[in-house]
Amino acid sequence: MGLALLITGMWAMLIAIAAFLVLVVAPLESVAGETPRIVVSAIQALTAIAAVVLFVFALSRLKRAYVNRKLPRV
C-alpha cells in the first residue's frame, strides 16, 4: 500500500506542475502586452526551470519519507 501511495503522490505532483505550466506560464505571453518577446520567454523559461527544480526537491523529500518509514531503525 505504501509504494502505491508514493507513486500516486508522485503522479499527482507531476500533473499539478504540468497544469501550472500550461494554465499559468504559457498564457503569460498574451498578458504581457508591450513587453518584448525575449523577456517573456526568459520569464517563462525561468519559471519552468524553477518548477522542475521544486518538483525534484519535493520528490526527493517524498522518497526520503517513504524510505525512512519502510526501513527498520538500526
OpenMM code with the backbone's topology and positions (N, CA, C; nanometers):
from openmm import Vec3, app, unit

residues = "MET GLY LEU ALA LEU LEU ILE THR GLY MET TRP ALA MET LEU ILE ALA ILE ALA ALA PHE LEU VAL LEU VAL VAL ALA PRO LEU GLU SER VAL ALA GLY GLU THR PRO ARG ILE VAL VAL SER ALA ILE GLN ALA LEU THR ALA ILE ALA ALA VAL VAL LEU PHE VAL PHE ALA LEU SER ARG LEU LYS ARG ALA TYR VAL ASN ARG LYS LEU PRO ARG VAL".split()
positions = [
    Vec3(0.0822, -0.1196, 0.0000),
    Vec3(0.0000, 0.0000, 0.0000),
    Vec3(0.0865, 0.1258, 0.0000),
    Vec3(0.2002, 0.1232, 0.0683),
    Vec3(0.2849, 0.2405, 0.0794),
    Vec3(0.3468, 0.2815, -0.0531),
    Vec3(0.3914, 0.1836, -0.1326),
    Vec3(0.4521, 0.2140, -0.2611),
    Vec3(0.3489, 0.2719, -0.3574),
    Vec3(0.2286, 0.2188, -0.3547),
    Vec3(0.1220, 0.2717, -0.4410),
    Vec3(0.0910, 0.4167, -0.4037),
    Vec3(0.0932, 0.4482, -0.2767),
    Vec3(0.0696, 0.5853, -0.2326),
    Vec3(0.1837, 0.6776, -0.2774),
    Vec3(0.3065, 0.6288, -0.2710),
    Vec3(0.4220, 0.7066, -0.3173),
    Vec3(0.4091, 0.7369, -0.4665),
    Vec3(0.3754, 0.6373, -0.5448),
    Vec3(0.3629, 0.6566, -0.6890),
    Vec3(0.2456, 0.7480, -0.7206),
    Vec3(0.1352, 0.7336, -0.6498),
    Vec3(0.0202, 0.8209, -0.6706),
    Vec3(0.0558, 0.9661, -0.6359),
    Vec3(0.1265, 0.9856, -0.5275),
    Vec3(0.1702, 1.1203, -0.4895),
    Vec3(0.2632, 1.1813, -0.5920),
    Vec3(0.3535, 1.0997, -0.6451),
    Vec3(0.4468, 1.1470, -0.7463),
    Vec3(0.3708, 1.1924, -0.8714),
    Vec3(0.2751, 1.1115, -0.9181),
    Vec3(0.1995, 1.1477, -1.0378),
    Vec3(0.1104, 1.2687, -1.0123),
    Vec3(0.0556, 1.2803, -0.8933),
    Vec3(-0.0270, 1.3971, -0.8610),
    Vec3(0.0564, 1.5255, -0.8662),
    Vec3(0.1783, 1.5194, -0.8128),
    Vec3(0.2664, 1.6357, -0.8189),
    Vec3(0.3031, 1.6687, -0.9635),
    Vec3(0.3307, 1.5660, -1.0425),
    Vec3(0.3680, 1.5867, -1.1824),
    Vec3(0.2534, 1.6513, -1.2612),
    Vec3(0.1323, 1.6032, -1.2408),
    Vec3(0.0172, 1.6596, -1.3107),
    Vec3(-0.0113, 1.8018, -1.2632),
    Vec3(0.0079, 1.8286, -1.1349),
    Vec3(-0.0130, 1.9640, -1.0832),
    Vec3(0.0877, 2.0616, -1.1440),
    Vec3(0.2121, 2.0203, -1.1567),
    Vec3(0.3135, 2.1075, -1.2161),
    Vec3(0.2851, 2.1289, -1.3642),
    Vec3(0.2461, 2.0229, -1.4333),
    Vec3(0.2131, 2.0368, -1.5756),
    Vec3(0.0944, 2.1312, -1.5947),
    Vec3(-0.0060, 2.1183, -1.5103),
    Vec3(-0.1221, 2.2075, -1.5198),
    Vec3(-0.0815, 2.3516, -1.4921),
    Vec3(0.0046, 2.3727, -1.3947),
    Vec3(0.0540, 2.5077, -1.3644),
    Vec3(0.1256, 2.5668, -1.4849),
    Vec3(0.2125, 2.4869, -1.5475),
    Vec3(0.2875, 2.5373, -1.6621),
    Vec3(0.1948, 2.5686, -1.7801),
    Vec3(0.0962, 2.4846, -1.8029),
    Vec3(0.0075, 2.5057, -1.9170),
    Vec3(-0.0913, 2.6191, -1.8909),
    Vec3(-0.1469, 2.6257, -1.7699),
    Vec3(-0.2524, 2.7228, -1.7427),
    Vec3(-0.2032, 2.8597, -1.6973),
    Vec3(-0.0828, 2.8663, -1.6399),
    Vec3(-0.0341, 2.9939, -1.5869),
    Vec3(0.0833, 3.0484, -1.6673),
    Vec3(0.1816, 2.9644, -1.6927),
    Vec3(0.3044, 3.0127, -1.7560),
    Vec3(0.2871, 3.0330, -1.9065),
    Vec3(0.2220, 2.9405, -1.9737),
    Vec3(0.2077, 2.9511, -2.1192),
    Vec3(0.1298, 3.0757, -2.1626),
    Vec3(0.0179, 3.1093, -2.0988),
    Vec3(-0.0560, 3.2290, -2.1431),
    Vec3(0.0080, 3.3610, -2.0997),
    Vec3(0.1222, 3.3556, -2.0363),
    Vec3(0.1880, 3.4770, -1.9894),
    Vec3(0.2188, 3.5715, -2.1048),
    Vec3(0.2427, 3.5169, -2.2220),
    Vec3(0.2754, 3.5985, -2.3384),
    Vec3(0.1590, 3.6891, -2.3792),
    Vec3(0.0373, 3.6384, -2.3681),
    Vec3(-0.0779, 3.7198, -2.4084),
    Vec3(-0.1086, 3.8290, -2.3058),
    Vec3(-0.0669, 3.8100, -2.1836),
    Vec3(-0.0921, 3.9080, -2.0781),
    Vec3(0.0147, 4.0171, -2.0755),
    Vec3(0.1336, 3.9853, -2.1277),
    Vec3(0.2487, 4.0750, -2.1166),
    Vec3(0.2290, 4.2079, -2.1889),
    Vec3(0.1533, 4.2086, -2.2974),
    Vec3(0.1275, 4.3347, -2.3668),
    Vec3(0.2471, 4.3821, -2.4479),
    Vec3(0.3045, 4.4953, -2.4089),
    Vec3(0.4145, 4.5576, -2.4840),
    Vec3(0.5520, 4.5024, -2.4497),
    Vec3(0.5601, 4.4097, -2.3594),
    Vec3(0.6887, 4.3531, -2.3188),
    Vec3(0.7502, 4.2769, -2.4355),
    Vec3(0.8806, 4.2936, -2.4590),
    Vec3(0.9446, 4.2201, -2.5689),
    Vec3(0.9326, 4.0686, -2.5495),
    Vec3(0.9216, 3.9988, -2.6608),
    Vec3(0.9005, 3.8539, -2.6578),
    Vec3(1.0147, 3.7806, -2.5880),
    Vec3(1.1371, 3.8287, -2.6039),
    Vec3(1.2528, 3.7619, -2.5424),
    Vec3(1.2445, 3.7681, -2.3902),
    Vec3(1.1933, 3.8772, -2.3372),
    Vec3(1.1785, 3.8917, -2.1918),
    Vec3(1.0713, 3.7958, -2.1403),
    Vec3(0.9609, 3.7877, -2.2114),
    Vec3(0.8526, 3.6969, -2.1720),
    Vec3(0.9015, 3.5526, -2.1788),
    Vec3(0.9754, 3.5191, -2.2844),
    Vec3(1.0287, 3.3831, -2.2983),
    Vec3(1.1273, 3.3513, -2.1859),
    Vec3(1.2090, 3.4480, -2.1484),
    Vec3(1.3040, 3.4262, -2.0391),
    Vec3(1.2302, 3.4029, -1.9076),
    Vec3(1.1249, 3.4786, -1.8835),
    Vec3(1.0453, 3.4597, -1.7618),
    Vec3(0.9786, 3.3229, -1.7626),
    Vec3(0.9238, 3.2830, -1.8774),
    Vec3(0.8618, 3.1516, -1.8891),
    Vec3(0.9632, 3.0406, -1.8653),
    Vec3(1.0819, 3.0548, -1.9233),
    Vec3(1.1857, 2.9525, -1.9069),
    Vec3(1.2306, 2.9431, -1.7625),
    Vec3(1.2529, 3.0562, -1.6978),
    Vec3(1.2961, 3.0545, -1.5576),
    Vec3(1.1883, 2.9955, -1.4673),
    Vec3(1.0633, 3.0252, -1.4952),
    Vec3(0.9536, 2.9693, -1.4164),
    Vec3(0.9448, 2.8182, -1.4350),
    Vec3(0.9612, 2.7720, -1.5581),
    Vec3(0.9567, 2.6278, -1.5848),
    Vec3(1.0737, 2.5559, -1.5177),
    Vec3(1.1918, 2.6148, -1.5235),
    Vec3(1.3088, 2.5541, -1.4586),
    Vec3(1.2883, 2.5489, -1.3077),
    Vec3(1.2371, 2.6569, -1.2509),
    Vec3(1.2111, 2.6591, -1.1065),
    Vec3(1.1079, 2.5540, -1.0678),
    Vec3(1.0059, 2.5357, -1.1505),
    Vec3(0.9037, 2.4345, -1.1218),
    Vec3(0.9636, 2.2944, -1.1239),
    Vec3(1.0519, 2.2682, -1.2191),
    Vec3(1.1158, 2.1369, -1.2267),
    Vec3(1.2083, 2.1152, -1.1070),
    Vec3(1.2827, 2.2169, -1.0683),
    Vec3(1.3717, 2.2045, -0.9518),
    Vec3(1.2898, 2.1783, -0.8256),
    Vec3(1.1790, 2.2502, -0.8087),
    Vec3(1.0931, 2.2267, -0.6930),
    Vec3(1.0324, 2.0868, -0.6961),
    Vec3(0.9971, 2.0391, -0.8154),
    Vec3(0.9435, 1.9045, -0.8292),
    Vec3(1.0472, 1.8005, -0.7867),
    Vec3(1.1705, 1.8164, -0.8305),
    Vec3(1.2767, 1.7223, -0.7930),
    Vec3(1.3011, 1.7271, -0.6427),
    Vec3(1.3022, 1.8461, -0.5847),
    Vec3(1.3217, 1.8587, -0.4403),
    Vec3(1.2077, 1.7915, -0.3633),
    Vec3(1.0834, 1.8163, -0.4059),
    Vec3(0.9685, 1.7556, -0.3375),
    Vec3(0.9687, 1.6042, -0.3541),
    Vec3(1.0075, 1.5571, -0.4710),
    Vec3(1.0145, 1.4133, -0.4946),
    Vec3(1.1215, 1.3488, -0.4075),
    Vec3(1.2321, 1.4176, -0.3893),
    Vec3(1.3377, 1.3676, -0.3024),
    Vec3(1.2895, 1.3586, -0.1577),
    Vec3(1.2170, 1.4599, -0.1129),
    Vec3(1.1639, 1.4583, 0.0243),
    Vec3(1.0611, 1.3469, 0.0420),
    Vec3(0.9772, 1.3275, -0.0590),
    Vec3(0.8764, 1.2229, -0.0549),
    Vec3(0.9415, 1.0845, -0.0495),
    Vec3(1.0445, 1.0655, -0.1297),
    Vec3(1.1157, 0.9382, -0.1304),
    Vec3(1.1847, 0.9136, 0.0037),
    Vec3(1.2459, 1.0178, 0.0593),
    Vec3(1.3137, 1.0039, 0.1875),
    Vec3(1.2154, 0.9681, 0.2984),
    Vec3(1.0981, 1.0286, 0.2963),
    Vec3(0.9954, 0.9964, 0.3960),
    Vec3(0.9492, 0.8522, 0.3803),
    Vec3(0.9327, 0.8068, 0.2573),
    Vec3(0.8905, 0.6684, 0.2316),
    Vec3(0.9964, 0.5700, 0.2791),
    Vec3(1.1219, 0.5961, 0.2456),
    Vec3(1.2307, 0.5057, 0.2839),
    Vec3(1.2471, 0.5031, 0.4357),
    Vec3(1.2384, 0.6174, 0.5008),
    Vec3(1.2524, 0.6215, 0.6465),
    Vec3(1.1402, 0.5453, 0.7151),
    Vec3(1.0212, 0.5455, 0.6556),
    Vec3(0.9104, 0.4740, 0.7149),
    Vec3(0.9202, 0.3225, 0.6912),
    Vec3(0.9756, 0.2843, 0.5769),
    Vec3(0.9786, 0.1425, 0.5409),
    Vec3(1.0998, 0.0686, 0.5983),
    Vec3(1.2126, 0.1344, 0.6072),
    Vec3(1.3325, 0.0662, 0.6581),
    Vec3(1.3326, 0.0647, 0.8112),
    Vec3(1.3672, -0.0477, 0.8678),
    Vec3(1.3716, -0.0526, 1.0155),
    Vec3(1.4906, 0.0269, 1.0681),
    Vec3(1.4744, 0.0803, 1.1856),
    Vec3(1.5833, 0.1556, 1.2503),
    Vec3(1.6914, 0.0580, 1.2947),
    Vec3(1.8160, 0.0968, 1.2728),
    Vec3(1.9277, 0.0092, 1.3115),
    Vec3(1.9988, 0.0670, 1.4310),
] * unit.nanometer
topology = app.Topology()
chain = topology.addChain("A")
for resn in residues:
    res = topology.addResidue(resn, chain)
    for name in ("N", "CA", "C"):
        topology.addAtom(name, app.Element.getBySymbol(name[0]), res)
